[in-house]
Amino acid sequence: LPETIKTMGEHEVTVNLYRGVTATVKIRVIPEG
């Protein structure tokens, strides 16, 4: 069970990082476009 929680936690962090990067890219690209 701890392994499952750990994996879910790592996945959550990965998703949050991905969303943060995507949002940053959108913010940078839209003004230039």
N, C-alpha and C positions, 0 to 999 in steps of 0.2 A: 504493500500500500504506500509506504513512503516513497518508493521509486516512482509510482504513478503520480503522486502529488508533485514530486520534484520535476518530472517530465512536463506536467501541465504547467508548472510555474515557469519553466524555461521557455515553453511554447508561448505563454502569455507575454513574457519579456520580449521574445522575438517579434510577436505581432505588434506590440507597442512600439518597438524600434522601427519596424517596417512602416507603420502608420505615421510615425514622427518624420521619417525620412521622406515619405511620399508627400506629406503636407508641406514640408520645407521645400521640396522640389516644385510643387505646384505654386507656392508663394513666389518663388524665384522666377518661374517660367511665365506666369500670367502677366506681370507688368511688362516684360520684354516683348511678349506677343502682341 
